[in-house]
């Protein structure tokens, strides 16, 4: 730690983090029972919250770009590494189905009093140490099947951004309908009082 | 008795809009999105360096991190501190904060903790491999419409759906 921080941006980041944690908590995504109920299709909160957030943020950033207040391509856009990202994504899906959290929700879990989240976090530290210890032999997978630098869905498909946004919003709406239909058939969304029992 | 009950969660639409605006704000101020796993990577490097500096220095994955700032000067540490405070405020103001080991009705404490550890190990291995997690790659990448985010999210949900055929008994 070095004071002065000479970087008041840290305060902005702290505030953004606060709202990140707050909105995850109020939607129940600190609960491993609620998180894993997405995978049994009983409770679609994970899909709904994530997809709405993606569409809102993407539409907002696009609007700023259209107005000339922001250059969309000045933002950090990850480059695709198809193999490593597919395997890594599958490992996180497996980790959540078994362990009940992902990295962000484990912090919310811990700070809502869930001690299993602390054990999950210790597991993550071990997993990352294992990854680092095997980094040399993982190079083939880590660097395989690299896509174009910072490629977006618009660049991949050649469609305009507004149309991509409309398609994603349509997908979100379809997910809400399908989710509501399945939720009533599989025991209903998990409420806060059910978790407190 | 009734006011001892926790308040129920927000509707996903409302919470999703709030989260989307927070994510957009983060991009507008910093040029990048919200993350989570980066903090645990920094923490692992920091602990590894404290435990065995020679090994950490020689490790090809850890080495570039050692040249960076102290853990507390990384933006991701401040963000995670914010996440922790946000989760505390959200749960303490609604009677949802509760010390517990959350598990399914048919899962014992020891089994739950062993599975939490195992799931954590897979996650800690998978996130640096994917170069991000559900937040940093899935959510934040999704907001920039990055192909990478959707490759990650499809694999994430597909694996979770398949695995839940085996794991659903742990939770329900």
Interface residues (C-beta under 8 A of the other chain):
Chain A: X1 X2 X5 X9 X10 X11 X12 X13 X14 X15 X16 X17 X18 X19 X20 X21 X22 X23 X24 X25 X26 X27 X28 X30 X31 X32 X33 X36 X37 X38 X39 X40 X41 X42 X44 X45 X47 X48 X49 X50 X51 X52 X53 X54 X55 X56 X57 X58 X60 X61 X64 X70 X72 X74 X75 X76 X77 X78 X79 X80 X81 X82 X84 X85 X86 X87 X88 X89 X90 X91 X92 X93 X94 X95 X96 X97 X98 X99 X100 X101 X102 X103 X104 X105 X106 X107 X108 X109 X110 X111 X112 X113 X114 X115 X116 X117 X119 X120 X121 X122 X123 X124 X125 X126 X127 X128 X129 X130 X131 X132 X133 X135 X136 X138 X141 X142 X147 X150 X151 X152 X153 X154 X155 X156 X161 X164 X176 X191 X192 X193 X195 X196
Chain B: X5 X6 X7 X8 X9 X10 X12 X13 X15 X16 X17 X18 X19 X20 X21 X22 X23 X24 X25 X26 X27 X28 X29 X30 X31 X32 X33 X34 X35 X36 X37 X39 X40 X41 X43 X44 X45 X47 X48 X59 X60 X61 X62 X70 X72 X73 X75 X78 X79 X80 X81 X82 X83 X84 X85 X86 X87 X88 X89 X90 X91 X94 X96 X97 X98 X99 X100 X101 X102 X103 X104 X112 X113 X115 X116 X117 X118 X119 X120 X121 X122 X123 X124 X125 X126 X127 X128 X129 X130 X131 X132 X133 X134 X135 X137 X138 X139 X141 X142 X143 X144 X145 X146 X147 X148 X149 X150 X151 X152 X153 X154 X155 X156 X157 X158 X159 X160 X161 X163 X164 X166 X167 X168 X170 X171 X172
